[in-house]
Structure formats: structure tokens, C-alpha cells
Amino acid sequence: MQALSVHTGKVAPLDRANVDTDQIIPKQFLKRIERTGYGQFLFCDWRQNPDGTPKADFVLNDSRYKGASILLARRNFGCGSSREHAAWALTDYGFRVVIAPSFADIFNNNASKNGLLTVVLDELVVNDLFERTAKASDYALTVDLERLTISDGRGLEVRFVIDDFRRRCFLEGLDDIALTLQHEDEIAEYEAAHK
């Protein structure tokens, strides 16, 4: 997992609540066996017409948000099925951070295990971020995991909370495998003693 301590990126505003994982990555794309290549299918049913042409009214098809790495969403983001592919699709597309008032628990866990930081902010703050994003075509935020702040260089600075274990994993780039390998010597010692 790629470490994350401070990230600055353009914000894409997805002004929808209850975005479920089947919309994030539709079921027909779950046949792949790799963790990569899902970004092209992110929000496929919302981004494309049945003939494959882009829908002009979808936020990720708007040139103002090209290259965005921070997704701003409404409450209960990532609800629905437990597919880890949703986190893979978001990261493969280029998102490093998703900000919303709340996240579905399983999605939240899948995201953090795959290097996608989910930040919970009060709904009023999220409303303000949507307004700020609408006013500036190049609106960007800096998410500082060390200071636990989000700022925009235009006068906004808000604090957020994340549990210490998740924070450490992001700061050090530790996924489940890397966490296990921190005990490699003890594992080898155990294996040698129990042949």
C-alpha cells in the first residue's frame, strides 16, 4: 500500500447520497482477477450511455474535474454489497481520498486496506465544500493526515478524526500483508519450532 501523509488534489463533487458499490463498479466487471484496470469502469452506468459514449451531465465527464484525486460525496457512500472491487476502481481511477458525512462500514474497511482514505466530516462542512467546489473550477484541498486537517489555501481549515491504527497504516503504507510481515522473524521462529 502506498503511504499517505499529506495529499493535495483537485476535488470532484459527486452530489449524491447512498452511492452503492454496484454503481461504483457494476457487477458485469467483477469477472477480472486482477486488482488493476477497474478505473475505466468506475461509475460506468452513470458515466456512459448504452452505446459507450460519455454522458455529458456526469461530473467525471466534466473537463473541470479531469485529474481529480479527491472525491466529495454525500452520506452513506459505499453502501450495498461488500465488493472490494469498489475501492480498487476508485484508486485505479486516481482517487486517494473520499470525503463524505458517512460511509458504509464494509466499504470503509475495504477502502482503508487498499490505500483509499475515507474522511468523515459533518454534513454542514460537506455542504460548504460542495458550494466552494461549485464556485471554483480548480478547487483543491490538502488533506494532512499528520495534522488531521483539511485545508484549501483559501481560508478553510477543518479538523477530522481517524482512529490511531488506521492513521498509522496510512502513514507507514501498511496493508494486511505488510502488517503481518512486521512479525516475519517471529513467524519464521514459530515455523521452525513446529515442523
C-alpha positions in Angstrom: 0.0 0.0 0.0 1.3 3.4 -0.9 1.9 5.6 2.2 -0.1 8.8 2.6 0.7 11.6 4.9 -0.2 14.8 3.1 -2.2 14.8 -0.1 -3.2 17.8 -2.2 -5.6 17.2 -5.1 -8.4 18.6 -7.2 -11.9 17.9 -5.9 -14.6 16.2 -7.9 -18.1 16.7 -6.4 -20.4 13.7 -6.6 -23.6 15.2 -5.3 -25.4 12.0 -4.5 -26.3 10.2 -1.3 -26.4 6.4 -0.8 -24.0 5.7 -3.6 -23.8 1.9 -3.6 -21.0 -0.3 -4.6 -22.9 -1.6 -7.7 -22.9 1.9 -9.0 -19.3 2.4 -8.1 -18.3 -0.7 -10.0 -21.2 -2.6 -11.8 -21.4 -6.3 -11.4 -20.5 -7.2 -15.0 -16.9 -6.0 -14.4 -16.3 -8.3 -11.4 -15.0 -11.2 -13.5 -11.5 -9.8 -13.7 -8.9 -11.5 -11.4 -6.5 -8.5 -11.1 -6.8 -5.6 -8.7 -6.0 -3.2 -11.5 -7.8 -2.0 -14.6 -11.1 -1.2 -12.8 -10.8 2.6 -13.1 -12.1 2.6 -16.7 -15.3 1.0 -15.4 -15.8 3.4 -12.4 -19.4 4.6 -12.3 -19.9 3.1 -15.7 -23.7 3.2 -15.8 -23.6 6.9 -14.7 -20.7 7.9 -16.9 -21.7 6.2 -20.2 -24.7 5.8 -22.4 -25.6 2.3 -23.5 -23.6 2.8 -26.7 -20.5 3.6 -24.7 -20.5 7.4 -25.3 -19.9 9.6 -22.3 -22.9 11.2 -20.6 -22.3 15.0 -20.7 -24.1 15.6 -17.4 -22.0 13.3 -15.2 -19.4 15.0 -13.0 -16.4 12.8 -14.0 -17.0 13.6 -17.7 -16.8 17.3 -17.0 -13.3 18.6 -18.0 -13.2 20.8 -14.9 -12.7 17.7 -12.8 -10.2 15.8 -15.0 -7.4 14.5 -12.9 -9.3 14.9 -9.6 -7.9 12.8 -6.8 -10.3 13.8 -4.0 -14.0 12.7 -4.3 -16.6 14.7 -2.4 -19.8 12.7 -1.8 -22.9 12.7 0.3 -23.9 10.5 3.3 -23.7 6.6 3.3 -21.2 6.4 0.5 -20.3 2.8 -0.5 -23.4 1.1 0.8 -24.7 -2.1 -0.8 -22.7 -5.2 -1.4 -19.3 -5.9 0.2 -17.3 -5.9 -3.1 -13.7 -4.8 -2.5 -13.7 -4.0 -6.2 -15.3 -0.6 -5.4 -12.2 0.5 -3.6 -10.0 -0.9 -6.4 -12.0 1.0 -9.0 -11.7 4.3 -7.2 -8.0 4.0 -6.6 -7.3 2.8 -10.1 -9.2 5.8 -11.4 -6.9 8.0 -9.4 -8.7 8.9 -6.2 -6.7 8.9 -3.0 -9.3 10.4 -0.7 -13.1 10.3 -0.4 -14.8 12.9 1.8 -18.4 12.3 3.0 -20.6 12.7 6.1 -20.7 8.9 6.5 -19.6 5.7 4.8 -20.9 2.1 4.8 -18.8 0.1 7.3 -17.6 -2.7 4.9 -16.7 -0.2 2.2 -14.8 1.9 4.7 -12.8 -1.1 5.8 -12.1 -2.2 2.2 -11.0 1.4 1.3 -8.5 1.7 4.1 -7.0 -1.7 3.4 -6.4 -0.6 -0.2 -4.9 2.9 0.4 -8.1 4.9 -0.1 -8.5 7.4 2.7 -12.1 8.0 3.8 -12.7 11.2 5.7 -15.9 11.8 7.6 -16.9 15.4 8.0 -20.0 17.0 9.4 -22.8 17.4 6.8 -22.7 21.2 7.2 -19.0 21.2 6.3 -19.6 18.9 3.4 -22.3 21.2 2.2 -19.8 24.1 2.4 -17.2 22.1 0.4 -19.8 21.4 -2.3 -20.5 25.2 -2.5 -16.8 26.0 -2.7 -16.2 23.4 -5.4 -19.1 24.8 -7.5 -17.6 28.3 -7.3 -14.0 27.4 -8.5 -13.3 25.2 -11.4 -9.8 24.3 -10.0 -10.9 23.7 -6.4 -8.3 21.7 -4.5 -7.9 20.5 -0.9 -4.9 19.5 1.1 -5.6 16.5 3.4 -2.9 16.4 6.1 -3.0 13.0 7.9 -0.3 14.1 10.3 -2.1 17.2 11.5 -5.5 15.7 10.9 -6.6 18.8 8.9 -8.2 19.6 5.6 -7.5 23.0 4.1 -7.9 24.8 0.8 -5.4 27.6 0.9 -8.4 30.0 0.7 -9.1 30.3 4.3 -10.8 27.0 5.0 -9.2 24.6 7.6 -11.2 21.9 9.3 -10.1 19.0 11.6 -11.1 15.4 11.1 -10.8 12.3 13.2 -9.4 8.9 12.3 -8.6 6.0 14.6 -4.9 5.7 15.5 -4.4 2.2 13.9 -5.8 3.3 10.5 -3.8 6.5 10.7 -0.6 4.6 11.4 -1.3 2.2 8.5 -1.7 5.1 6.0 1.3 7.0 7.3 3.5 3.9 7.0 1.9 2.4 4.0 0.9 -0.8 5.8 -1.7 -3.2 4.3 -2.6 -6.5 6.0 0.3 -8.3 4.4 2.8 -5.6 5.4 1.4 -5.7 9.0 1.9 -9.4 9.1 5.5 -9.2 7.7 6.5 -6.9 10.6 6.5 -10.2 12.6 8.4 -12.2 10.0 11.2 -13.2 12.4 8.7 -14.5 15.0 6.7 -16.3 12.3 9.9 -18.0 11.0 10.9 -18.9 14.6 7.4 -20.4 15.2 7.5 -22.3 11.9 11.0 -23.7 12.6 9.9 -24.9 16.1 6.7 -26.6 14.7 7.9 -28.6 11.7 
